[in-house]
Amino acid sequence: MGEYVKDKYRQREKRRKRVRKKIFGTGNRPRLSIYKSNRYLYLQLIDDEEGRTLLFLSSSGAPYKRGNCAKSLEIARKIGKDLAEQAKKKKIEQMVLDRGPYHYHGRIKYLAEAIRKQGIKI
């Protein structure tokens, strides 16, 4: 690996740790953990007090199939809306956003905005 690549991974790991040390999920306000691959989004609502996952959603399922990259933002909106609806069923009205090493733009931003539109406080 070249120096640039190593530095990029170090920067990403530093950013992940910096974000993670400031947030903590509880039963009333769980942590929304996001993992973003090139193709899919994976979302978890985590109660850090008990150390358990309350809800998991992935865009790799059938309702979120995409044809091209331009639709990835629409998929982020749809999965955000679905997550908010399922969270409401579990009586979760607010959550903490754990964006991990990802910057708050693109799919992460569209996802968060879709959740807020459903009335969930982030």
One Martini backbone bead per residue (centre of mass of N, CA, C, O) as a GRO file, in nm:
protein
  122
    1MET     BB    1   0.098   0.035   0.020
    2GLY     BB    2   0.057   0.350   0.008
    3GLU     BB    3   0.074   0.638   0.181
    4TYR     BB    4  -0.203   0.750   0.107
    5VAL     BB    5  -0.373   0.505   0.193
    6LYS     BB    6  -0.285   0.492   0.487
    7ASP     BB    7  -0.376   0.780   0.558
    8LYS     BB    8  -0.675   0.743   0.492
    9TYR     BB    9  -0.730   0.526   0.712
   10ARG     BB   10  -0.639   0.693   0.953
   11GLN     BB   11  -0.843   0.923   0.918
   12ARG     BB   12  -1.096   0.747   0.938
   13GLU     BB   13  -1.040   0.635   1.224
   14LYS     BB   14  -1.032   0.906   1.369
   15ARG     BB   15  -1.320   0.994   1.293
   16ARG     BB   16  -1.470   0.758   1.425
   17LYS     BB   17  -1.367   0.806   1.717
   18ARG     BB   18  -1.460   1.099   1.750
   19VAL     BB   19  -1.762   1.041   1.716
   20ARG     BB   20  -1.804   0.798   1.923
   21LYS     BB   21  -1.713   0.942   2.202
   22LYS     BB   22  -1.983   1.147   2.204
   23ILE     BB   23  -2.174   0.890   2.197
   24PHE     BB   24  -2.493   0.751   2.341
   25GLY     BB   25  -2.710   0.488   2.386
   26THR     BB   26  -3.046   0.437   2.471
   27GLY     BB   27  -3.361   0.331   2.513
   28ASN     BB   28  -3.489   0.618   2.439
   29ARG     BB   29  -3.193   0.694   2.282
   30PRO     BB   30  -3.072   0.560   2.028
   31ARG     BB   31  -2.824   0.444   1.819
   32LEU     BB   32  -2.743   0.537   1.483
   33SER     BB   33  -2.589   0.308   1.289
   34ILE     BB   34  -2.359   0.347   1.009
   35TYR     BB   35  -2.315   0.158   0.707
   36LYS     BB   36  -2.113   0.214   0.406
   37SER     BB   37  -2.118   0.108   0.101
   38ASN     BB   38  -2.117   0.122  -0.236
   39ARG     BB   39  -2.424  -0.013  -0.239
   40TYR     BB   40  -2.496  -0.006   0.077
   41LEU     BB   41  -2.709   0.013   0.366
   42TYR     BB   42  -2.653   0.001   0.728
   43LEU     BB   43  -2.885  -0.022   1.004
   44GLN     BB   44  -2.874   0.068   1.363
   45LEU     BB   45  -3.034   0.024   1.673
   46ILE     BB   46  -2.868   0.115   1.981
   47ASP     BB   47  -2.828  -0.012   2.314
   48ASP     BB   48  -2.561   0.060   2.525
   49GLU     BB   49  -2.652  -0.031   2.807
   50GLU     BB   50  -2.728  -0.339   2.700
   51GLY     BB   51  -2.601  -0.427   2.422
   52ARG     BB   52  -2.836  -0.384   2.190
   53THR     BB   53  -3.039  -0.451   1.917
   54LEU     BB   54  -3.345  -0.308   1.806
   55LEU     BB   55  -3.263  -0.239   1.493
   56PHE     BB   56  -3.263  -0.360   1.145
   57LEU     BB   57  -3.130  -0.230   0.826
   58SER     BB   58  -3.125  -0.301   0.464
   59SER     BB   59  -3.056  -0.227   0.114
   60SER     BB   60  -3.029  -0.541   0.005
   61GLY     BB   61  -3.312  -0.570  -0.039
   62ALA     BB   62  -3.585  -0.584  -0.248
   63PRO     BB   63  -3.710  -0.280  -0.205
   64TYR     BB   64  -3.393  -0.154  -0.293
   65LYS     BB   65  -3.350  -0.178  -0.579
   66ARG     BB   66  -3.106  -0.087  -0.828
   67GLY     BB   67  -2.991   0.050  -1.141
   68ASN     BB   68  -2.836   0.314  -1.040
   69CYS     BB   69  -2.657   0.569  -0.888
   70ALA     BB   70  -2.883   0.794  -0.889
   71LYS     BB   71  -3.071   0.619  -0.677
   72SER     BB   72  -2.923   0.617  -0.395
   73LEU     BB   73  -3.077   0.860  -0.265
   74GLU     BB   74  -3.359   0.730  -0.275
   75ILE     BB   75  -3.287   0.490  -0.097
   76ALA     BB   76  -3.214   0.655   0.153
   77ARG     BB   77  -3.496   0.771   0.191
   78LYS     BB   78  -3.654   0.505   0.212
   79ILE     BB   79  -3.497   0.378   0.454
   80GLY     BB   80  -3.554   0.613   0.647
   81LYS     BB   81  -3.859   0.587   0.650
   82ASP     BB   82  -3.870   0.289   0.746
   83LEU     BB   83  -3.718   0.329   1.009
   84ALA     BB   84  -3.914   0.531   1.138
   85GLU     BB   85  -4.164   0.349   1.136
   86GLN     BB   86  -4.040   0.119   1.311
   87ALA     BB   87  -3.966   0.299   1.554
   88LYS     BB   88  -4.256   0.388   1.622
   89LYS     BB   89  -4.358   0.100   1.690
   90LYS     BB   90  -4.127   0.107   1.936
   91LYS     BB   91  -4.139   0.398   2.068
   92ILE     BB   92  -3.937   0.586   1.895
   93GLU     BB   93  -3.857   0.949   1.893
   94GLN     BB   94  -3.536   0.924   1.939
   95MET     BB   95  -3.191   0.986   1.819
   96VAL     BB   96  -2.852   0.899   1.754
   97LEU     BB   97  -2.600   0.996   1.533
   98ASP     BB   98  -2.381   0.749   1.373
   99ARG     BB   99  -2.164   0.815   1.106
  100GLY     BB  100  -1.883   0.771   1.159
  101PRO     BB  101  -1.647   0.815   0.890
  102TYR     BB  102  -1.870   0.986   0.766
  103HIS     BB  103  -1.988   1.231   0.599
  104TYR     BB  104  -2.238   1.494   0.595
  105HIS     BB  105  -2.340   1.355   0.300
  106GLY     BB  106  -2.557   1.250   0.088
  107ARG     BB  107  -2.680   0.963   0.205
  108ILE     BB  108  -2.671   1.057   0.500
  109LYS     BB  109  -2.843   1.313   0.468
  110TYR     BB  110  -3.098   1.185   0.340
  111LEU     BB  111  -3.155   0.995   0.571
  112ALA     BB  112  -3.191   1.204   0.801
  113GLU     BB  113  -3.417   1.370   0.665
  114ALA     BB  114  -3.624   1.137   0.645
  115ILE     BB  115  -3.648   1.091   0.949
  116ARG     BB  116  -3.738   1.380   1.028
  117LYS     BB  117  -4.003   1.385   0.852
  118GLN     BB  118  -4.134   1.154   1.053
  119GLY     BB  119  -4.063   1.286   1.362
  120ILE     BB  120  -3.775   1.232   1.429
  121LYS     BB  121  -3.525   1.292   1.663
  122ILE     BB  122  -3.166   1.395   1.605
   0.00000   0.00000   0.00000
